[in-house]
Amino acid sequence: MEERRRRGTQSNQRRRQSTQPDQQNRRRPEPGTGRNGRPSEKELRQMRSSRARKRRRNLILRMLIIFVLVVGIIGGILFWIKYGPSKEMADLNQYYGVSNDDDLAVVINNENLKVGGKMIDGNPYIEYSVLRDRINDRFYWDSNENVLLYTLPNGNVSAGVGSKDYSVAADKKSEDYVILKTEGKTAYVALEFVQKYTNIDFGVYKDPNHVMIVNDWGKTTTAELRRKTEVRYQAGVKSPVLTTVNKGDKVTTIEVEGKWKKVRTSDGFIGYVKQSALKKEKTETISRNFDEPEYTSIKKDYTINLAWDNLENEIANSEATSTLANAKGLTTVSPTWFGIADTDGNLRSIADKDYVNYAHQSNLEVWAMFRDFHDGLETQEDVYSVLSYTSKRETLENQVVAAALEAGIDGINLDFELISEECGESFVQFVRELGVKCRQNGLVFSVDNYVPMPYNEFRNIKEQGVMADYVVIMGYDEHIAGSDKPGSVASYDYVKNGIEDTLKDVPAEKVINAVPFYTRLWSVTSTGVESLDLTMEGASSSVAAAGATAVWDDKTKQNYAEWESDGVTYEIWLEDSASIEEKMKLIKSNKLAGVAEWELGSETPDIWDVILQYVN
């Protein structure tokens, strides 16, 4: 117990000793400090100034960091606004041009045509002009008599407005939908009906109404999507979105634009996706089982040598004996016998059985010319008023076929020259219908045409090449009687280009090139230009009478003569054995079906020997 107190007392003493300041160990004040080691006023001011500077530095640093962050955020936002992909959806009604609930937009292959049809009773209908121009131009709409036609090898398919019934030649048929609808003069044809006669495939989609039509069969390029991807209206991430395609979906690729590729989706959207979004791009062949109608032709197994016999009346038929006797090597003669008598579609005929019998005895076929001038009609409007009515065309077709059969004629040569662009569609339909009826009755059917030019392409020489047995190119009238400057009737290049342009659309075995047995003598004065039509004999006599000398022009490949008399300059490009031979060489080298000549009786005797060298 005593020991415990003793240890406690010692412990307290040590504690008291440890709390007393040790004078010797006490820290001496630093120089400049106040009493008891406190900072002086100067030091305090310095310390406060240092802390203030530090706070300012920290504040500036924080403000700089905040500024950089703000600038970065703003920059990021601006960058995103400029370069980030837009989520804006395109106005599909505007994209497809749809404004009414029953409007039907039409996409054909890789082209958005916008509104081109109607949805009627849940069925897609295509507007006739779209059908004709973009899908199948063999359909023909007669707005005068409200009938839709489609010409098959055995006759017309015919459907009336508002009916489910239609006819195929003499057979009556029916569908479970109305085939043809109209709004005023505009016709709409059920797309399902179109597909019966056309090699197309189609799908109909809603929101908005549009139809995707494919008729361009063969090689196409497709690709798959690597990931879910937006198809944009234009190439660029800021362009509005048309639709979204899923990973693995197939699209048709159209063209490249930078890092983007134009594509067509299966449901008829045409827009752009990044090239990086596509994979497995390849070329494949697409097709559809469809039996195209086969339009057969009558084909001669010899080279045709046809001459037109220009007969103005029945009395002229009696001159056939002497006219035909002077020709050599002819296979065919075409007397100008048929014309249109009136605007009701009646036929004028001067066909003569005795003429036919004489021609047959001379081993010549008779392909009677059927023309639209020099008879009852005088203007393009007159001809249009006949051909634009189905009933009038039918009257004319039936009458000319009947007259040909009655006279024992072998063929019909159609020479319609008063055809306006407005009438072109009806003229081609007339060619289709008459071609079928001729073939059904064993009549050779040929159609005369000008040299192909952009201004007469409405005559659709390609379709003629299908529907007619022969297409005749009138390789003359390069410079017509009313030309404002002199020139050749049929220069070499004019004939050559005419043949080559025709062969782009018509096979050579169906093409006959016609050569002229006439030329024009041009007289040039200070007041203008005039011309005079001359036969071959008349032309050479004119040159001789003037004391002029014809010189070979290698460009036109014709003999050319020029002279002056009484202040008038005369020019003439001769058609003779030399120029005709150059044209016959073109016919031979292009392996054409033959030659035709306008007109019989205007030639010199030596011409036949030249032609015979190339048609035997």
LINLIN-V315616 format. One record per residue. PSI is psi in whole degrees, 0 to 359 (* if undefined). NEAR is the number of other ideal C-beta (glycine too) atoms within 12 Angstrom. D_FIRST is the distance of its C-alpha to the first C-alpha in Angstrom with 1 decimal. Layout:
# LINLIN-V315616
psi:PSI near:NEAR d_first:D_FIRST
psi:PSI near:NEAR d_first:D_FIRST
This chain:
# LINLIN-V315616
psi:313 near:7 d_first:0.0
psi:321 near:8 d_first:3.8
psi:321 near:9 d_first:5.3
psi:318 near:10 d_first:5.1
psi:319 near:11 d_first:6.5
psi:315 near:12 d_first:8.7
psi:324 near:13 d_first:10.1
psi:318 near:14 d_first:10.7
psi:319 near:14 d_first:12.5
psi:320 near:14 d_first:14.5
psi:321 near:14 d_first:15.5
psi:321 near:14 d_first:16.8
psi:317 near:14 d_first:18.7
psi:323 near:13 d_first:20.3
psi:318 near:12 d_first:21.4
psi:323 near:11 d_first:23.0
psi:322 near:12 d_first:24.7
psi:339 near:12 d_first:26.1
psi:345 near:10 d_first:27.7
psi:135 near:12 d_first:29.5
psi:141 near:11 d_first:33.0
psi:108 near:10 d_first:33.7
psi:326 near:8 d_first:37.0
psi:326 near:7 d_first:38.1
psi:352 near:9 d_first:37.4
psi:138 near:11 d_first:38.7
psi:133 near:12 d_first:42.0
psi:145 near:11 d_first:45.1
psi:143 near:15 d_first:47.6
psi:154 near:13 d_first:50.5
psi:139 near:11 d_first:53.8
psi:355 near:14 d_first:55.5
psi:158 near:17 d_first:52.4
psi:194 near:15 d_first:51.7
psi:154 near:8 d_first:48.8
psi:21 near:13 d_first:45.3
psi:9 near:15 d_first:46.9
psi:149 near:14 d_first:48.9
psi:147 near:19 d_first:52.4
psi:171 near:18 d_first:55.3
psi:318 near:13 d_first:58.0
psi:317 near:14 d_first:60.2
psi:322 near:19 d_first:57.6
psi:317 near:16 d_first:57.0
psi:318 near:13 d_first:60.8
psi:319 near:15 d_first:61.0
psi:316 near:16 d_first:58.2
psi:319 near:15 d_first:59.8
psi:320 near:14 d_first:63.2
psi:315 near:14 d_first:61.7
psi:325 near:14 d_first:60.1
psi:317 near:14 d_first:63.4
psi:320 near:14 d_first:65.4
psi:318 near:14 d_first:63.1
psi:319 near:14 d_first:63.5
psi:318 near:14 d_first:67.3
psi:315 near:14 d_first:67.4
psi:321 near:14 d_first:65.4
psi:315 near:14 d_first:67.7
psi:318 near:14 d_first:70.8
psi:316 near:14 d_first:69.5
psi:319 near:14 d_first:68.8
psi:321 near:14 d_first:72.2
psi:317 near:14 d_first:73.9
psi:316 near:14 d_first:72.2
psi:318 near:14 d_first:73.3
psi:314 near:15 d_first:76.8
psi:318 near:14 d_first:77.1
psi:317 near:14 d_first:75.9
psi:314 near:14 d_first:78.4
psi:318 near:15 d_first:81.2
psi:318 near:14 d_first:80.4
psi:314 near:14 d_first:80.4
psi:316 near:14 d_first:83.6
psi:319 near:16 d_first:85.1
psi:319 near:15 d_first:84.2
psi:314 near:14 d_first:85.7
psi:318 near:13 d_first:88.9
psi:317 near:13 d_first:89.0
psi:317 near:16 d_first:88.7
psi:320 near:14 d_first:91.3
psi:319 near:14 d_first:93.6
psi:349 near:14 d_first:92.9
psi:150 near:15 d_first:91.1
psi:135 near:20 d_first:93.1
psi:146 near:20 d_first:94.5
psi:4 near:15 d_first:94.1
psi:131 near:17 d_first:97.1
psi:136 near:20 d_first:99.5
psi:151 near:27 d_first:103.2
psi:102 near:16 d_first:105.6
psi:331 near:28 d_first:107.3
psi:319 near:20 d_first:110.1
psi:319 near:18 d_first:110.9
psi:318 near:30 d_first:110.5
psi:356 near:36 d_first:113.0
psi:23 near:23 d_first:115.2
psi:131 near:30 d_first:114.8
psi:340 near:16 d_first:115.4
psi:156 near:17 d_first:116.7
psi:330 near:14 d_first:115.2
psi:2 near:22 d_first:118.2
psi:144 near:27 d_first:118.3
psi:114 near:40 d_first:117.9
psi:150 near:42 d_first:116.7
psi:124 near:44 d_first:118.2
psi:120 near:42 d_first:116.6
psi:117 near:33 d_first:119.0
psi:250 near:26 d_first:117.5
psi:31 near:26 d_first:115.5
psi:130 near:23 d_first:116.9
psi:109 near:33 d_first:115.9
psi:356 near:30 d_first:119.1
psi:210 near:28 d_first:117.3
psi:126 near:31 d_first:119.3
psi:18 near:37 d_first:122.2
psi:191 near:44 d_first:122.5
psi:149 near:36 d_first:121.6
psi:117 near:30 d_first:119.6
psi:121 near:28 d_first:122.1
psi:37 near:15 d_first:121.2
psi:3 near:17 d_first:118.3
psi:143 near:30 d_first:120.6
psi:134 near:40 d_first:120.7
psi:139 near:40 d_first:124.0
psi:138 near:48 d_first:124.9
psi:141 near:37 d_first:127.1
psi:317 near:37 d_first:130.5
psi:325 near:23 d_first:130.4
psi:318 near:35 d_first:127.1
psi:312 near:39 d_first:128.5
psi:315 near:29 d_first:131.6
psi:332 near:18 d_first:130.0
psi:345 near:27 d_first:126.8
psi:304 near:36 d_first:127.1
psi:105 near:33 d_first:130.6
psi:4 near:29 d_first:133.7
psi:346 near:34 d_first:136.0
psi:141 near:41 d_first:135.3
psi:127 near:39 d_first:137.9
psi:118 near:38 d_first:137.6
psi:100 near:34 d_first:140.9
psi:343 near:24 d_first:139.9
psi:321 near:20 d_first:143.5
psi:11 near:21 d_first:143.8
psi:55 near:25 d_first:140.1
psi:140 near:34 d_first:139.9
psi:133 near:42 d_first:137.5
psi:150 near:42 d_first:139.1
psi:121 near:39 d_first:137.9
psi:118 near:37 d_first:140.6
psi:168 near:29 d_first:140.3
psi:336 near:26 d_first:142.8
psi:7 near:21 d_first:144.7
psi:187 near:24 d_first:144.7
psi:141 near:35 d_first:142.5
psi:131 near:39 d_first:139.4
psi:128 near:34 d_first:140.0
psi:136 near:38 d_first:137.6
psi:165 near:24 d_first:138.3
psi:135 near:28 d_first:135.9
psi:13 near:21 d_first:133.8
psi:151 near:24 d_first:134.8
psi:351 near:22 d_first:133.0
psi:151 near:22 d_first:136.4
psi:170 near:31 d_first:137.8
psi:149 near:23 d_first:140.6
psi:104 near:24 d_first:140.7
psi:245 near:21 d_first:144.4
psi:356 near:11 d_first:146.1
psi:137 near:15 d_first:143.0
psi:135 near:15 d_first:141.1
psi:172 near:19 d_first:137.3
psi:152 near:16 d_first:134.4
psi:171 near:22 d_first:130.6
psi:19 near:14 d_first:128.0
psi:159 near:27 d_first:127.4
psi:129 near:28 d_first:129.7
psi:321 near:39 d_first:130.8
psi:128 near:41 d_first:131.8
psi:153 near:35 d_first:130.7
psi:151 near:27 d_first:132.0
psi:100 near:19 d_first:130.9
psi:235 near:10 d_first:134.1
psi:0 near:15 d_first:135.4
psi:128 near:24 d_first:132.1
psi:143 near:36 d_first:131.9
psi:129 near:40 d_first:128.8
psi:134 near:46 d_first:129.0
psi:127 near:41 d_first:126.6
psi:329 near:41 d_first:124.5
psi:325 near:26 d_first:124.7
psi:320 near:37 d_first:128.5
psi:319 near:42 d_first:128.4
psi:335 near:27 d_first:126.3
psi:332 near:26 d_first:129.1
psi:11 near:32 d_first:131.3
psi:140 near:33 d_first:128.8
psi:77 near:25 d_first:126.3
psi:158 near:30 d_first:123.2
psi:148 near:26 d_first:119.8
psi:157 near:33 d_first:117.8
psi:143 near:20 d_first:114.7
psi:135 near:29 d_first:114.2
psi:157 near:26 d_first:110.9
psi:177 near:20 d_first:109.7
psi:63 near:18 d_first:107.5
psi:176 near:30 d_first:109.9
psi:124 near:34 d_first:113.0
psi:153 near:38 d_first:114.0
psi:135 near:43 d_first:115.8
psi:115 near:33 d_first:115.2
psi:133 near:39 d_first:118.5
psi:124 near:30 d_first:119.0
psi:6 near:30 d_first:122.4
psi:85 near:23 d_first:121.8
psi:155 near:19 d_first:121.7
psi:215 near:15 d_first:121.1
psi:135 near:13 d_first:118.5
psi:160 near:24 d_first:115.4
psi:130 near:25 d_first:111.9
psi:166 near:26 d_first:108.8
psi:163 near:33 d_first:105.0
psi:158 near:24 d_first:101.9
psi:132 near:32 d_first:98.8
psi:330 near:21 d_first:95.6
psi:172 near:18 d_first:93.6
psi:127 near:15 d_first:94.0
psi:146 near:34 d_first:96.0
psi:133 near:33 d_first:97.6
psi:122 near:41 d_first:101.4
psi:156 near:35 d_first:102.1
psi:319 near:30 d_first:105.3
psi:171 near:22 d_first:105.5
psi:107 near:23 d_first:103.8
psi:144 near:24 d_first:100.5
psi:343 near:27 d_first:97.2
psi:352 near:20 d_first:98.1
psi:144 near:26 d_first:101.2
psi:153 near:25 d_first:101.0
psi:128 near:28 d_first:100.2
psi:313 near:34 d_first:103.1
psi:171 near:34 d_first:101.4
psi:132 near:23 d_first:98.6
psi:145 near:32 d_first:99.3
psi:162 near:19 d_first:96.9
psi:132 near:15 d_first:95.7
psi:348 near:17 d_first:98.5
psi:148 near:29 d_first:101.2
psi:139 near:26 d_first:104.5
psi:158 near:37 d_first:106.4
psi:126 near:39 d_first:109.7
psi:141 near:33 d_first:109.2
psi:304 near:29 d_first:111.9
psi:163 near:17 d_first:111.2
psi:139 near:19 d_first:108.5
psi:93 near:20 d_first:107.4
psi:233 near:15 d_first:104.8
psi:8 near:15 d_first:101.6
psi:160 near:28 d_first:102.9
psi:132 near:32 d_first:105.4
psi:131 near:33 d_first:107.8
psi:163 near:41 d_first:107.7
psi:126 near:37 d_first:109.3
psi:166 near:35 d_first:107.2
psi:338 near:25 d_first:108.7
psi:20 near:30 d_first:108.9
psi:25 near:40 d_first:110.8
psi:131 near:38 d_first:108.4
psi:113 near:37 d_first:109.4
psi:205 near:39 d_first:106.7
psi:141 near:39 d_first:104.3
psi:157 near:47 d_first:101.2
psi:142 near:29 d_first:99.4
psi:328 near:23 d_first:100.8
psi:344 near:16 d_first:97.2
psi:354 near:33 d_first:97.1
psi:152 near:33 d_first:100.0
psi:167 near:23 d_first:100.3
psi:42 near:18 d_first:102.9
psi:133 near:25 d_first:105.8
psi:161 near:16 d_first:109.0
psi:129 near:14 d_first:112.8
psi:163 near:17 d_first:114.1
psi:125 near:13 d_first:117.4
psi:146 near:19 d_first:117.6
psi:172 near:15 d_first:120.6
psi:140 near:19 d_first:121.8
psi:116 near:8 d_first:124.5
psi:133 near:17 d_first:127.5
psi:105 near:12 d_first:131.2
psi:141 near:16 d_first:132.9
psi:143 near:24 d_first:136.5
psi:114 near:11 d_first:139.1
psi:106 near:26 d_first:142.0
psi:164 near:19 d_first:144.8
psi:156 near:27 d_first:147.6
psi:126 near:28 d_first:151.3
psi:131 near:20 d_first:151.6
psi:145 near:25 d_first:154.9
psi:26 near:10 d_first:155.1
psi:164 near:18 d_first:157.1
psi:126 near:31 d_first:156.7
psi:135 near:43 d_first:157.9
psi:97 near:40 d_first:160.6
psi:135 near:45 d_first:161.1
psi:135 near:46 d_first:163.5
psi:133 near:42 d_first:163.6
psi:106 near:43 d_first:167.0
psi:102 near:29 d_first:167.1
psi:125 near:33 d_first:169.4
psi:340 near:19 d_first:169.9
psi:176 near:19 d_first:172.1
psi:328 near:20 d_first:173.8
psi:325 near:12 d_first:176.9
psi:340 near:22 d_first:174.9
psi:332 near:32 d_first:174.0
psi:346 near:17 d_first:177.6
psi:2 near:24 d_first:177.0
psi:324 near:35 d_first:174.4
psi:310 near:20 d_first:177.0
psi:322 near:14 d_first:177.7
psi:312 near:29 d_first:174.2
psi:330 near:31 d_first:172.5
psi:334 near:20 d_first:175.3
psi:346 near:23 d_first:174.5
psi:150 near:35 d_first:170.9
psi:138 near:25 d_first:169.8
psi:10 near:30 d_first:166.8
psi:146 near:37 d_first:165.6
psi:337 near:35 d_first:163.5
psi:143 near:44 d_first:163.0
psi:143 near:43 d_first:164.7
psi:91 near:46 d_first:163.1
psi:144 near:49 d_first:165.7
psi:84 near:39 d_first:164.4
psi:330 near:43 d_first:165.2
psi:144 near:43 d_first:162.5
psi:175 near:39 d_first:161.1
psi:121 near:39 d_first:159.5
psi:325 near:25 d_first:162.2
psi:176 near:21 d_first:160.2
psi:3 near:24 d_first:156.8
psi:354 near:20 d_first:156.8
psi:23 near:32 d_first:156.4
psi:154 near:24 d_first:159.9
psi:141 near:36 d_first:161.3
psi:130 near:28 d_first:164.4
psi:136 near:36 d_first:166.0
psi:29 near:30 d_first:169.1
psi:143 near:34 d_first:168.3
psi:122 near:32 d_first:171.5
psi:324 near:24 d_first:172.0
psi:321 near:20 d_first:174.8
psi:315 near:35 d_first:172.7
psi:316 near:32 d_first:170.0
psi:319 near:18 d_first:172.6
psi:317 near:26 d_first:174.0
psi:317 near:39 d_first:170.6
psi:322 near:21 d_first:169.8
psi:335 near:15 d_first:173.1
psi:13 near:24 d_first:172.0
psi:35 near:18 d_first:168.7
psi:137 near:34 d_first:166.7
psi:152 near:35 d_first:164.0
psi:112 near:45 d_first:164.1
psi:92 near:48 d_first:160.9
psi:134 near:48 d_first:162.1
psi:139 near:44 d_first:160.4
psi:108 near:44 d_first:158.8
psi:164 near:36 d_first:158.2
psi:15 near:40 d_first:157.1
psi:169 near:24 d_first:159.6
psi:16 near:24 d_first:163.4
psi:236 near:31 d_first:163.7
psi:338 near:26 d_first:162.7
psi:150 near:33 d_first:159.4
psi:337 near:17 d_first:159.1
psi:165 near:19 d_first:155.5
psi:323 near:24 d_first:152.0
psi:323 near:18 d_first:151.4
psi:313 near:28 d_first:154.2
psi:318 near:36 d_first:152.7
psi:322 near:29 d_first:149.2
psi:342 near:27 d_first:150.7
psi:307 near:39 d_first:151.9
psi:339 near:43 d_first:149.1
psi:0 near:33 d_first:146.2
psi:124 near:26 d_first:147.6
psi:319 near:31 d_first:147.0
psi:322 near:22 d_first:150.1
psi:321 near:33 d_first:152.3
psi:316 near:41 d_first:150.9
psi:320 near:30 d_first:151.6
psi:313 near:25 d_first:155.2
psi:317 near:42 d_first:155.8
psi:313 near:41 d_first:154.2
psi:321 near:23 d_first:156.2
psi:319 near:30 d_first:159.4
psi:325 near:44 d_first:159.2
psi:317 near:33 d_first:158.2
psi:317 near:22 d_first:161.1
psi:322 near:31 d_first:163.6
psi:316 near:38 d_first:162.5
psi:321 near:25 d_first:162.9
psi:322 near:19 d_first:166.3
psi:355 near:31 d_first:167.6
psi:24 near:23 d_first:166.3
psi:150 near:41 d_first:164.0
psi:338 near:34 d_first:161.4
psi:169 near:46 d_first:158.6
psi:130 near:50 d_first:157.5
psi:111 near:47 d_first:156.6
psi:120 near:47 d_first:154.6
psi:77 near:37 d_first:155.2
psi:116 near:42 d_first:153.4
psi:350 near:28 d_first:153.1
psi:51 near:28 d_first:152.7
psi:117 near:39 d_first:149.0
psi:168 near:25 d_first:146.6
psi:323 near:18 d_first:142.9
psi:327 near:17 d_first:142.6
psi:351 near:31 d_first:144.9
psi:315 near:31 d_first:143.2
psi:318 near:32 d_first:141.0
psi:324 near:38 d_first:144.0
psi:315 near:38 d_first:146.2
psi:322 near:40 d_first:143.7
psi:322 near:38 d_first:143.6
psi:318 near:50 d_first:147.4
psi:317 near:44 d_first:147.3
psi:308 near:42 d_first:144.9
psi:316 near:44 d_first:147.0
psi:325 near:42 d_first:150.4
psi:317 near:42 d_first:149.0
psi:316 near:35 d_first:148.0
psi:324 near:33 d_first:151.3
psi:314 near:41 d_first:153.3
psi:321 near:31 d_first:151.4
psi:337 near:22 d_first:151.9
psi:13 near:25 d_first:155.6
psi:23 near:20 d_first:155.9
psi:130 near:35 d_first:156.5
psi:133 near:36 d_first:155.1
psi:120 near:46 d_first:153.1
psi:153 near:48 d_first:152.7
psi:131 near:48 d_first:151.3
psi:141 near:42 d_first:152.4
psi:154 near:46 d_first:149.9
psi:166 near:31 d_first:149.7
psi:132 near:34 d_first:147.9
psi:129 near:31 d_first:144.2
psi:158 near:19 d_first:142.8
psi:326 near:11 d_first:139.8
psi:350 near:13 d_first:142.0
psi:17 near:26 d_first:143.5
psi:344 near:23 d_first:140.5
psi:348 near:25 d_first:140.6
psi:351 near:39 d_first:143.4
psi:67 near:33 d_first:140.6
psi:334 near:36 d_first:142.5
psi:316 near:26 d_first:139.7
psi:325 near:32 d_first:140.3
psi:320 near:42 d_first:144.0
psi:339 near:37 d_first:143.4
psi:316 near:32 d_first:141.9
psi:335 near:38 d_first:144.5
psi:157 near:46 d_first:147.7
psi:324 near:43 d_first:149.4
psi:143 near:45 d_first:150.2
psi:121 near:48 d_first:149.0
psi:126 near:47 d_first:151.7
psi:119 near:50 d_first:150.8
psi:91 near:38 d_first:153.6
psi:53 near:46 d_first:153.1
psi:186 near:40 d_first:155.3
psi:37 near:33 d_first:155.6
psi:315 near:32 d_first:153.1
psi:113 near:28 d_first:155.2
psi:174 near:23 d_first:156.8
psi:328 near:22 d_first:160.0
psi:13 near:13 d_first:158.1
psi:148 near:20 d_first:155.9
psi:1 near:14 d_first:155.7
psi:151 near:18 d_first:156.2
psi:156 near:32 d_first:158.3
psi:175 near:30 d_first:156.9
psi:149 near:37 d_first:157.3
psi:326 near:42 d_first:157.6
psi:79 near:43 d_first:155.6
psi:163 near:33 d_first:154.2
psi:309 near:32 d_first:152.6
psi:324 near:25 d_first:149.0
psi:314 near:37 d_first:149.5
psi:315 near:41 d_first:150.7
psi:312 near:28 d_first:148.1
psi:323 near:23 d_first:145.2
psi:318 near:40 d_first:146.6
psi:311 near:41 d_first:146.6
psi:320 near:24 d_first:143.2
psi:324 near:29 d_first:141.6
psi:320 near:42 d_first:143.3
psi:348 near:29 d_first:142.0
psi:336 near:17 d_first:138.5
psi:342 near:24 d_first:138.9
psi:133 near:38 d_first:142.0
psi:146 near:24 d_first:142.7
psi:324 near:27 d_first:145.6
psi:354 near:24 d_first:147.6
psi:0 near:38 d_first:147.8
psi:129 near:42 d_first:148.8
psi:129 near:47 d_first:152.3
psi:129 near:53 d_first:153.0
psi:140 near:47 d_first:156.1
psi:155 near:52 d_first:158.2
psi:139 near:43 d_first:160.7
psi:24 near:42 d_first:164.5
psi:169 near:39 d_first:164.7
psi:184 near:48 d_first:163.6
psi:135 near:36 d_first:163.8
psi:121 near:39 d_first:165.9
psi:135 near:36 d_first:164.1
psi:126 near:26 d_first:165.8
psi:125 near:25 d_first:163.8
psi:179 near:16 d_first:165.0
psi:344 near:9 d_first:163.5
psi:350 near:9 d_first:163.3
psi:195 near:16 d_first:161.4
psi:137 near:25 d_first:161.5
psi:161 near:22 d_first:163.7
psi:158 near:30 d_first:164.2
psi:125 near:20 d_first:166.9
psi:134 near:27 d_first:166.3
psi:145 near:30 d_first:168.5
psi:173 near:28 d_first:169.2
psi:316 near:37 d_first:169.0
psi:319 near:23 d_first:172.7
psi:324 near:26 d_first:172.7
psi:312 near:40 d_first:170.0
psi:326 near:28 d_first:171.7
psi:323 near:18 d_first:175.0
psi:318 near:30 d_first:173.4
psi:316 near:29 d_first:172.1
psi:318 near:17 d_first:175.5
psi:329 near:17 d_first:177.4
psi:353 near:24 d_first:175.3
psi:20 near:13 d_first:176.0
psi:165 near:25 d_first:172.3
psi:127 near:16 d_first:170.6
psi:136 near:28 d_first:167.5
psi:140 near:18 d_first:164.8
psi:128 near:19 d_first:161.9
psi:111 near:24 d_first:158.6
psi:340 near:15 d_first:155.9
psi:310 near:16 d_first:153.1
psi:344 near:33 d_first:154.9
psi:53 near:29 d_first:156.8
psi:157 near:38 d_first:160.0
psi:131 near:30 d_first:163.2
psi:139 near:33 d_first:163.1
psi:149 near:32 d_first:165.9
psi:140 near:26 d_first:166.2
psi:166 near:25 d_first:169.2
psi:146 near:16 d_first:170.3
psi:124 near:17 d_first:173.3
psi:42 near:10 d_first:174.3
psi:7 near:11 d_first:170.9
psi:134 near:21 d_first:169.1
psi:127 near:24 d_first:166.7
psi:139 near:32 d_first:166.9
psi:143 near:36 d_first:164.2
psi:135 near:46 d_first:164.2
psi:110 near:41 d_first:161.9
psi:143 near:44 d_first:164.2
psi:117 near:48 d_first:163.4
psi:191 near:38 d_first:165.5
psi:326 near:27 d_first:165.4
psi:315 near:29 d_first:163.1
psi:322 near:42 d_first:160.5
psi:323 near:44 d_first:160.7
psi:320 near:27 d_first:160.1
psi:321 near:34 d_first:156.8
psi:324 near:45 d_first:155.6
psi:327 near:39 d_first:156.7
psi:321 near:25 d_first:154.6
psi:318 near:35 d_first:151.6
psi:317 near:39 d_first:152.4
psi:314 near:24 d_first:152.9
psi:332 near:18 d_first:149.7
psi:3 near:31 d_first:147.5
psi:47 near:18 d_first:149.1
psi:167 near:39 d_first:150.0
psi:337 near:42 d_first:151.9
psi:196 near:43 d_first:155.0
psi:152 near:47 d_first:156.9
psi:155 near:47 d_first:158.6
psi:133 near:47 d_first:161.3
psi:121 near:39 d_first:162.3
psi:162 near:32 d_first:165.1
psi:131 near:38 d_first:167.9
psi:348 near:30 d_first:171.1
psi:0 near:32 d_first:169.5
psi:162 near:36 d_first:169.1
psi:152 near:29 d_first:171.5
psi:328 near:19 d_first:172.7
psi:344 near:20 d_first:170.8
psi:321 near:39 d_first:167.4
psi:325 near:30 d_first:167.6
psi:323 near:20 d_first:168.0
psi:312 near:34 d_first:164.8
psi:321 near:38 d_first:162.8
psi:332 near:22 d_first:164.2
psi:341 near:22 d_first:162.6
psi:355 near:30 d_first:159.1
psi:4 near:33 d_first:159.5
psi:* near:17 d_first:161.4
